[in-house]
Structure formats: structure tokens, C-alpha cells
Amino acid sequence: MRCSLCNKKLCYVGKDCRKDITEEIIKEYLKEENLKIAKLSSHIEATYYMKKTRLEEIIEFCKLMGYKKIGVAFCIGLENEAKTLSKILSKHFDVYSVCCKVCGIDKDIFELKKIREGEKEAMCNPIGQAEILNDIGTDLNIMVGLCIGHDILFQKYSNAPTTVFIVKDRVLAHNTVGAIYSKYYLKKLLEGD
């Protein structure tokens, strides 16, 4: 599949390019939780299209799903954003947040590269973040600025479904799509090694 290169996008009007898997996928959507998520996602998209921010959509989705406990897994570099997000979410839900440096595990244990060699530095601990939120029994976990790779491990170990509020991009002020919206960055990326 190379859908990004397709100029017609006939799937938008119902053409099935993958008949070999469609029936199996429909069976997955018919599972109770999957169907509920699909229906509520479609409801939010259609009802609030261009009307609500991502944060407002997350709140609405959680309410409609009946979620009570929300987890926030955040990077220490975005602690202020995590604090503000948690404060807003706390108006509607029980919110539990876990910092990426939880447990204070030394990078030397796993011989991990440090930002400043020769200094003591705790590793990011996305597995620990997930396990702590699993123990709490969160209904949904929201990622705030977890590093690439750490976000993957967090999602892998999270028992609850996950969504992203902030994707980390230190260079572009966490506006990851800026890399392809900026003609200068785009040129660099397309012509680079």
C-alpha cells in the first residue's frame, strides 16, 4: 500500500482497494469497545468539525466513553504543560500524572548515552510510567511530549488506550508538522542524506 501516492483516493467514496482484508476488519469493528470508540469518534468529528480544539475533543470523547480515570504520561521538559493539562482535565475527571523520570533509574545501569557525559543522569522510564498508570487502572492515558521511542514503549506497555496531546519536537516548538510546512525544512529533508 502506498496510499499517500494515490491521487484519486476513491476509498473516500467507498471503493475497496483491499477486499482481501475488509471482512476481517469489519469483524474487529463489531467488537463492543471498538464499535463504541468508532461511533463516538465519528460523532465528535461530525458534530464538532472545525469547532473544538484537540483538548476539547479529548474531554468530550472521555465523557462520552464514560471514562473516569485519566492518566497523563509526560516528559519532564513539558511539566508546565502537563500541570496545566491536568488542571483542566481535573475539572471533569480523576487525573493521575507520571513524569518520565519516575523511579530515578540511572542511565549507567543500561549504558545509555547521556546528554551531558560525566554527570549523573536518570533515564526516561516509559515502561514505569505505563505500569504505574496500569496499577491505578486508568481508562485512558494521554501522552505529553514523550521522546521518540519512549512513546512507543509507553504505548506498548499501557493497558489503557492511549492518545497524544503533545508530540515532542524541541526544534519546532512541538509543532511537528512544521517540518513539512516550512519550505526550508522540507527542502533540507528532501535533499538531505
C-alpha positions as CSV (number, residue, x, y, z in Angstrom):
1,M,0.0,0.0,0.0
2,R,1.2,3.5,-0.9
3,C,-2.0,5.5,-0.3
4,S,-0.1,8.7,0.1
5,L,0.9,8.5,-3.6
6,C,-2.7,7.8,-4.8
7,N,-4.2,10.9,-6.5
8,K,-7.7,9.6,-6.7
9,K,-8.5,8.5,-3.1
10,L,-11.6,6.6,-4.3
11,C,-11.8,5.0,-0.8
12,Y,-13.3,8.3,0.3
13,V,-16.4,7.4,-1.7
14,G,-16.4,3.7,-0.8
15,K,-14.0,2.0,-3.3
16,D,-12.4,-1.0,-1.6
17,C,-8.7,-1.4,-2.6
18,R,-8.1,-4.2,-0.1
19,K,-11.0,-6.6,-0.4
20,D,-8.8,-9.4,1.0
21,I,-8.9,-8.0,4.5
22,T,-12.1,-6.0,4.6
23,E,-14.3,-8.7,6.2
24,E,-11.8,-9.4,8.9
25,I,-11.5,-5.7,9.7
26,I,-15.3,-5.3,9.9
27,K,-15.4,-8.1,12.5
28,E,-12.8,-6.2,14.6
29,Y,-15.0,-3.1,14.5
30,L,-18.0,-5.1,15.6
31,K,-16.3,-5.8,18.9
32,E,-18.1,-3.8,21.6
33,E,-15.4,-1.4,22.7
34,N,-14.1,-0.9,19.1
35,L,-17.5,-0.1,17.8
36,K,-18.2,2.3,20.7
37,I,-14.9,4.1,20.0
38,A,-15.6,4.3,16.3
39,K,-19.1,5.6,16.8
40,L,-18.0,8.3,19.3
41,S,-15.1,9.3,17.2
42,S,-17.3,9.8,14.2
43,H,-19.8,11.6,16.3
44,I,-17.2,14.1,17.6
45,E,-15.7,14.5,14.1
46,A,-19.1,15.3,12.5
47,T,-20.5,17.3,15.4
48,Y,-17.5,19.5,16.3
49,Y,-15.7,19.7,12.9
50,M,-13.7,22.9,13.0
51,K,-15.4,23.9,16.2
52,K,-13.4,22.3,19.1
53,T,-9.7,22.1,19.8
54,R,-8.0,18.8,20.3
55,L,-8.1,19.3,24.1
56,E,-11.9,19.9,23.9
57,E,-12.3,16.9,21.7
58,I,-10.4,14.7,24.2
59,I,-12.6,15.9,27.1
60,E,-15.8,15.3,25.1
61,F,-14.6,11.8,24.0
62,C,-13.7,10.8,27.5
63,K,-17.1,12.0,28.8
64,L,-19.0,10.1,26.1
65,M,-16.9,6.9,26.7
66,G,-17.7,7.2,30.4
67,Y,-14.0,7.4,31.4
68,K,-13.4,8.4,35.0
69,K,-9.6,8.0,35.5
70,I,-7.3,9.7,33.1
71,G,-3.5,9.2,33.1
72,V,-1.0,11.8,31.8
73,A,2.4,10.5,30.9
74,F,4.6,13.5,30.5
75,C,8.2,14.5,29.7
76,I,9.9,16.4,32.5
77,G,10.6,19.1,29.9
78,L,6.9,19.7,29.5
79,E,6.0,19.7,33.2
80,N,4.3,23.1,33.0
81,E,2.1,21.9,30.1
82,A,1.3,18.7,31.9
83,K,0.4,20.6,35.0
84,T,-2.0,22.9,33.0
85,L,-3.5,19.9,31.1
86,S,-4.0,18.0,34.4
87,K,-5.7,21.1,36.0
88,I,-8.1,21.4,33.1
89,L,-8.9,17.7,32.9
90,S,-9.4,17.6,36.7
91,K,-12.5,19.7,36.3
92,H,-14.1,16.7,34.7
93,F,-12.1,13.5,35.7
94,D,-9.8,12.0,38.3
95,V,-6.4,12.7,36.8
96,Y,-3.1,10.9,37.5
97,S,0.2,12.1,36.1
98,V,3.5,10.3,35.9
99,C,6.8,12.1,35.0
100,C,9.2,10.4,32.6
101,K,12.0,10.3,35.2
102,V,9.9,8.3,37.6
103,C,12.0,5.8,39.7
104,G,15.1,7.8,39.0
105,I,16.9,4.9,37.2
106,D,20.5,5.8,36.4
107,K,21.4,5.7,32.7
108,D,24.6,4.0,33.6
109,I,22.8,0.8,34.5
110,F,22.0,0.2,30.8
111,E,24.9,2.1,29.4
112,L,22.6,4.7,27.9
113,K,24.0,7.8,26.1
114,K,23.8,10.9,28.3
115,I,23.0,14.5,27.3
116,R,26.0,15.6,29.4
117,E,28.6,12.9,29.7
118,G,30.3,12.6,33.1
119,E,27.3,13.7,35.0
120,K,24.7,11.6,36.8
121,E,21.5,11.4,34.7
122,A,18.3,9.4,35.2
123,M,16.9,7.6,32.2
124,C,13.4,8.2,30.9
125,N,11.2,5.4,32.1
126,P,8.1,4.9,29.8
127,I,7.6,1.3,31.0
128,G,7.5,2.6,34.6
129,Q,5.0,5.3,33.6
130,A,2.7,2.8,31.9
131,E,3.0,0.3,34.8
132,I,2.1,2.9,37.4
133,L,-0.9,4.0,35.4
134,N,-1.8,0.4,34.9
135,D,-1.8,-0.1,38.7
136,I,-4.1,2.9,39.1
137,G,-6.4,1.4,36.5
138,T,-6.7,4.5,34.2
139,D,-9.4,4.4,31.5
140,L,-7.3,6.4,29.0
141,N,-3.7,7.6,29.0
142,I,-2.6,10.9,27.4
143,M,1.0,11.4,26.3
144,V,2.6,14.8,26.7
145,G,5.9,15.2,24.9
146,L,7.4,11.7,25.3
147,C,10.5,11.2,23.3
148,I,10.5,9.1,20.1
149,G,10.9,5.5,21.2
150,H,9.8,6.3,24.7
151,D,6.3,7.0,23.3
152,I,6.5,3.6,21.6
153,L,7.4,1.7,24.8
154,F,4.7,3.6,26.7
155,Q,2.0,2.6,24.3
156,K,3.3,-1.0,24.2
157,Y,3.0,-1.4,28.0
158,S,-0.1,0.7,28.6
159,N,-3.2,-1.4,29.4
160,A,-5.4,1.5,28.7
161,P,-5.9,3.0,25.3
162,T,-3.6,6.0,24.6
163,T,-3.8,9.2,22.7
164,V,-1.3,12.1,22.2
165,F,-1.8,15.7,23.2
166,I,1.7,16.9,22.6
167,V,4.3,15.3,20.3
168,K,7.8,16.4,21.3
169,D,9.8,18.4,18.8
170,R,12.4,20.6,20.6
171,V,13.4,22.4,17.3
172,L,10.0,23.3,16.1
173,A,8.3,24.2,19.5
174,H,6.4,20.9,19.5
175,N,4.8,21.7,16.1
176,T,6.0,18.5,14.4
177,V,4.2,19.2,11.1
178,G,6.2,22.4,10.8
179,A,9.0,20.3,9.3
180,I,6.9,19.7,6.2
181,Y,5.0,23.0,6.2
182,S,8.2,25.0,6.2
183,K,9.6,25.1,2.6
184,Y,13.1,25.5,4.1
185,Y,12.9,22.4,6.3
186,L,11.1,20.5,3.6
187,K,13.9,21.2,1.1
188,K,16.5,20.2,3.7
189,L,14.7,16.9,4.4
190,L,14.1,16.0,0.8
191,E,17.6,16.8,-0.3
192,G,19.4,15.6,2.8
193,D,21.1,12.3,3.2
